[in-house]
């Protein structure tokens, strides 16, 4: 496939430095600054901001996926980035990609040229299922409904880009925020109720790196995220997690001073970990917090364990990051059980993203 970016534009593979103080780290630092500006332009806030030092561990080589990234340059200046992730699960046909450009260079064919590069790389690695996510801010005009029957998005600049390149909308994802400075009376009451409903379980918590006694249970629950979370018609490989993968996962937070708290429910009779919730904040503890993976294993659903681990995590978090203004979480619009929990706790919708998919011939 021939790529023809506009004159003066090039896609340059990004050098991944060994450390943020390395002599070759300047491009990575500038890429991160532009990334943050792109997200600010789309969302209107800085809750997705991350420092270059915090982002770098996520781009170090690992045994579980190949992550390729290019800077998009206009006359030598970085104006965006594009990248593709290729999972290493045996027989995988999947590729996950992103193209992020400053608004000032939209509408000039740069994104389409970058997409040609993405599709070429996917074909070279024998990947036929391409999937991507993008936030779609509320806007007037036509809307696209998710085939799940839950949620819709405006047919905006990003949606038109996906449609033009042969993608179909698969799922709508909701971003929700909880005010961490508001009273926690409701959360405390919900926590008490969940404790009564989950009398056969107890809460355990830890900070990354994961203590050895919890590694196996945590690894099993993380592996179920690829099989048990609502996925519409999106495709995900079943992932295998072990102690090495947990150690790598944890280091991506701890190596740069980020804080990861895991709150889990343990079945008292068997000792099995059967539900968990993750809360994360950057090295700057005054920034927004993020609620990442939450899951209740299927065999243990119906005991209010989702409410239990979420409330327990938030109640402890207030003492850990008292200056953090809010916590952000993401859920599929069809995941009504988890949305019911979030809404009861006090999370309110702030944005919607679309999950897009294309299957190559």
Buried (B, 14 or more C-beta within 10 A) or exposed (E): EEEEBEEEBEBEEBBBBEEBEEEEBEBBBBBBBBBBBBBBBBBEBEBBBBBBBBBBBEBBEBEBBBBBBBBBBBEEEBBBBBBBBBBEBEEBBBBBBBBBBBEEBBEBEBBBBBBBBBBBBBBEBEBEBBBBBBBBBEEEEEBBEBEBEBBBBBBBBBBEBBBEBEBEBBBBBBBBBBEBEEEBEEBEEBBEBBBEBBEEBEBBBBBBBBEEEBBBBBBBBBBBBBEBBBBBEBBBBEBEBEEEBBEBBBBBBBBBEBBBBBBBBBBEEEEBBBBBBBBBBBEBBEBBBBBBBBBBBEEBBEBBBBBBBBBBBBBBBEEBBEEBBBBBBBBBBBBEEBBEBBEBBBBEBBBBBBBBBBEEE
